[in-house]
């Protein structure tokens, strides 16, 4: 599974760094390093809905407050 987080300026201001760090921690905690590839990209062109995160090409809007629920629903539930 490929998860790409926008790290462009607008998403950065909305907390993309915290989201990257939390997703890295969650992937490690669950031992999913061999199943989940995290990556970053600059602007996905949907700044008003940021922080933008794609999971296998499907775009989601995530915030530091919703990152744990997002991980459970969109990543953990689909790789196990």
Residue frames as a rotation matrix with the C-alpha (Angstrom) as fourth column:
UNK 1
0.586 0.810 0.000 0.00
0.810 -0.586 0.000 0.00
0.000 0.000 -1.000 0.00
UNK 2
-0.542 -0.754 0.372 1.35
0.757 -0.630 -0.172 3.42
0.364 0.188 0.912 -0.95
UNK 3
0.574 0.650 -0.498 0.42
0.804 -0.562 0.193 6.38
-0.155 -0.511 -0.846 1.25
UNK 4
-0.419 -0.696 0.583 1.48
0.786 -0.600 -0.150 9.84
0.454 0.395 0.798 0.04
UNK 5
0.327 0.447 -0.833 1.20
0.829 -0.558 0.025 12.94
-0.453 -0.699 -0.553 2.23
UNK 6
0.535 -0.099 0.839 1.19
0.514 -0.750 -0.416 16.45
0.671 0.654 -0.350 0.77
UNK 7
0.143 -0.555 -0.820 4.01
0.908 -0.256 0.331 18.52
-0.394 -0.792 0.467 2.25
UNK 8
-0.184 -0.107 0.977 3.37
0.686 -0.726 0.050 21.65
0.704 0.679 0.207 0.18
UNK 9
-0.892 -0.332 0.306 3.21
0.057 -0.756 -0.653 25.01
0.448 -0.565 0.693 1.95
UNK 10
-0.166 0.906 0.389 -0.56
-0.763 -0.367 0.532 25.09
0.625 -0.208 0.752 2.51
UNK 11
0.641 0.394 -0.659 -0.71
0.007 0.855 0.518 21.55
0.767 -0.337 0.546 3.89
UNK 12
-0.366 -0.839 -0.402 2.44
0.574 0.136 -0.807 22.17
0.732 -0.526 0.432 5.91
UNK 13
-0.771 0.117 0.626 0.68
-0.420 -0.833 -0.361 25.06
0.479 -0.541 0.691 7.65
UNK 14
0.258 0.959 0.112 -2.30
-0.818 0.156 0.554 22.77
0.514 -0.235 0.825 8.35
UNK 15
0.350 -0.166 0.922 -0.15
-0.821 0.420 0.387 20.14
-0.451 -0.892 0.010 10.07
UNK 16
0.776 -0.028 -0.630 1.30
-0.426 0.714 -0.556 17.80
0.465 0.699 0.543 7.45
UNK 17
-0.300 -0.954 -0.019 4.50
-0.592 0.202 -0.780 17.36
0.748 -0.223 -0.626 9.50
UNK 18
-0.421 0.222 0.880 2.54
-0.835 0.283 -0.471 16.10
-0.353 -0.933 0.066 12.51
UNK 19
0.687 0.726 -0.036 0.57
-0.661 0.605 -0.443 13.76
-0.300 0.328 0.896 10.24
UNK 20
0.392 -0.642 -0.659 3.76
-0.475 0.472 -0.742 12.35
0.788 0.604 -0.120 8.69
UNK 21
-0.604 -0.697 0.386 5.29
-0.665 0.174 -0.726 11.78
0.439 -0.695 -0.569 12.12
UNK 22
-0.125 0.645 0.754 2.12
-0.824 0.355 -0.440 10.15
-0.552 -0.677 0.487 13.51
UNK 23
0.810 0.418 -0.412 1.68
-0.585 0.634 -0.506 7.87
0.050 0.650 0.758 10.49
UNK 24
-0.028 -0.903 -0.429 5.33
-0.527 0.378 -0.761 6.81
0.849 0.205 -0.487 10.76
UNK 25
-0.673 -0.208 0.710 4.80
-0.739 0.211 -0.640 5.96
-0.016 -0.955 -0.296 14.43
UNK 26
0.271 0.880 0.390 1.56
-0.784 0.437 -0.441 4.06
-0.559 -0.187 0.808 13.78
UNK 27
0.657 -0.108 -0.746 3.10
-0.561 0.591 -0.580 2.02
0.504 0.799 0.327 10.95
UNK 28
-0.433 -0.895 -0.106 5.99
-0.510 0.340 -0.790 1.08
0.743 -0.288 -0.604 13.25
UNK 29
-0.465 0.319 0.826 3.74
-0.838 0.142 -0.526 0.30
-0.285 -0.937 0.201 16.24
UNK 30
0.555 0.805 0.211 1.65
-0.645 0.576 -0.502 -2.07
-0.525 0.142 0.839 14.13
UNK 31
-0.222 -0.763 0.607 4.69
-0.079 0.634 0.769 -3.65
-0.972 0.123 -0.201 12.42
UNK 32
0.671 0.629 0.392 3.49
0.367 0.177 -0.913 -2.68
-0.644 0.757 -0.112 8.94
UNK 33
0.081 -0.723 -0.686 6.79
-0.458 -0.639 0.619 -1.42
-0.885 0.264 -0.383 7.54
UNK 34
-0.830 -0.437 0.347 6.79
0.045 0.568 0.822 -4.17
-0.556 0.697 -0.452 4.89
UNK 35
-0.278 0.824 0.494 3.16
0.926 0.366 -0.088 -3.49
-0.253 0.433 -0.865 3.86
UNK 36
0.804 0.581 -0.127 2.82
0.553 -0.809 -0.199 0.32
-0.218 0.090 -0.972 3.97
UNK 37
-0.324 -0.881 0.346 5.07
0.942 -0.335 0.027 2.70
0.092 0.334 0.938 2.05
UNK 38
0.582 0.455 -0.674 4.91
0.561 -0.825 -0.072 6.31
-0.589 -0.336 -0.735 3.22
UNK 39
-0.369 -0.685 0.628 5.93
0.926 -0.328 0.185 9.09
0.079 0.650 0.756 0.88
UNK 40
0.004 0.324 -0.946 5.67
0.370 -0.879 -0.300 12.84
-0.929 -0.349 -0.124 0.49
UNK 41
-0.242 -0.064 0.968 4.84
0.958 -0.175 0.228 15.09
0.155 0.983 0.104 -2.42
UNK 42
-0.905 0.000 -0.426 4.38
0.091 -0.977 -0.192 18.76
-0.417 -0.213 0.884 -3.05
UNK 43
-0.500 0.815 -0.292 1.05
-0.661 -0.577 -0.480 20.34
-0.560 -0.047 0.827 -3.89
UNK 44
-0.740 0.374 0.559 -1.74
0.508 0.856 0.099 17.98
-0.442 0.357 -0.823 -4.92
UNK 45
-0.901 0.316 0.298 -3.83
0.045 -0.615 0.787 20.93
0.432 0.723 0.539 -6.15
UNK 46
0.136 0.968 -0.211 -6.56
0.430 0.134 0.893 20.65
0.893 -0.212 -0.398 -3.52
UNK 47
-0.738 -0.662 0.130 -5.25
0.200 -0.399 -0.895 23.10
0.644 -0.635 0.427 -0.94
UNK 48
-0.288 0.688 0.666 -8.65
-0.771 -0.579 0.265 24.11
0.568 -0.437 0.697 0.46
UNK 49
0.752 0.634 -0.178 -9.25
-0.444 0.688 0.574 20.54
0.487 -0.353 0.799 1.62
UNK 50
-0.103 -0.916 -0.388 -5.72
-0.158 0.400 -0.903 19.85
0.982 -0.031 -0.186 2.95
UNK 51
-0.294 -0.955 -0.024 -3.89
-0.767 0.221 0.602 18.13
-0.570 0.195 -0.798 4.45
UNK 52
0.599 0.506 -0.621 -4.21
-0.794 0.474 -0.380 15.87
0.102 0.721 0.685 1.42
UNK 53
-0.423 -0.647 0.634 -3.22
-0.639 0.709 0.298 12.24
-0.643 -0.279 -0.714 1.76
UNK 54
0.255 0.495 -0.830 -3.60
-0.908 0.419 -0.029 9.59
0.333 0.761 0.556 -0.92
UNK 55
-0.166 -0.208 0.964 -3.93
-0.497 0.862 0.101 5.88
-0.852 -0.462 -0.247 -0.23
UNK 56
-0.495 -0.132 0.859 -3.19
0.559 0.708 0.431 3.91
-0.665 0.693 -0.277 -3.39
UNK 57
-0.875 0.001 0.484 -4.22
0.422 -0.485 0.765 6.97
0.236 0.874 0.424 -5.42
UNK 58
0.178 0.982 0.064 -7.45
0.724 -0.175 0.668 7.79
0.667 -0.072 -0.742 -3.56
UNK 59
-0.609 -0.476 0.635 -7.36
0.075 -0.831 -0.551 11.28
0.790 -0.288 0.542 -2.02
UNK 60
0.305 0.630 -0.714 -8.42
0.865 0.131 0.485 11.97
0.399 -0.765 -0.505 1.57
UNK 61
0.134 -0.222 0.966 -8.46
-0.270 -0.946 -0.180 15.09
0.954 -0.236 -0.187 3.71
UNK 62
0.336 -0.152 -0.930 -6.70
0.786 0.589 0.188 14.51
0.520 -0.794 0.317 7.04
UNK 63
0.482 -0.245 0.841 -5.88
-0.463 -0.887 0.007 16.74
0.744 -0.392 -0.540 10.01
UNK 64
-0.651 -0.758 0.039 -3.63
-0.405 0.304 -0.862 16.13
0.642 -0.577 -0.505 13.01
UNK 65
-0.438 0.570 0.695 -6.84
-0.834 0.031 -0.551 15.56
-0.336 -0.821 0.462 15.01
UNK 66
0.617 0.787 -0.018 -8.21
-0.715 0.552 -0.428 12.92
-0.327 0.277 0.903 12.61
UNK 67
-0.082 -0.748 -0.658 -5.01
-0.925 0.304 -0.230 11.08
0.372 0.590 -0.717 11.68
UNK 68
-0.788 -0.222 0.575 -5.53
-0.488 0.794 -0.363 8.18
-0.376 -0.566 -0.734 14.12
UNK 69
0.142 0.925 0.352 -9.07
-0.210 0.376 -0.902 7.48
-0.967 0.054 0.248 12.90
UNK 70
0.566 -0.026 -0.824 -7.88
-0.819 -0.137 -0.557 7.83
-0.099 0.990 -0.099 9.29
UNK 71
-0.513 -0.843 -0.164 -5.12
-0.846 0.528 -0.069 5.28
0.145 0.103 -0.984 9.92
UNK 72
-0.581 0.352 0.734 -7.54
-0.263 0.772 -0.579 2.79
-0.770 -0.530 -0.356 11.47
UNK 73
0.399 0.914 0.071 -10.13
-0.156 0.144 -0.977 3.09
-0.904 0.379 0.200 8.68
UNK 74
0.842 0.027 -0.539 -8.12
-0.521 -0.219 -0.825 3.66
-0.140 0.975 -0.170 5.52
UNK 75
-0.043 -0.934 -0.354 -4.82
-0.879 0.204 -0.430 1.88
0.474 0.293 -0.830 6.22
UNK 76
-0.695 -0.316 0.646 -5.01
-0.659 0.639 -0.397 -0.65
-0.288 -0.702 -0.652 9.04
UNK 77
0.155 0.871 0.467 -8.39
-0.431 0.485 -0.761 -2.09
-0.889 -0.083 0.450 8.03
UNK 78
0.826 0.237 -0.511 -7.17
-0.549 0.137 -0.825 -2.62
-0.125 0.962 0.243 4.45
UNK 79
0.012 -0.909 -0.417 -3.76
-0.840 0.217 -0.497 -4.22
0.542 0.356 -0.761 5.04
UNK 80
-0.601 -0.257 0.757 -4.67
-0.717 0.591 -0.369 -6.86
-0.352 -0.764 -0.540 7.60
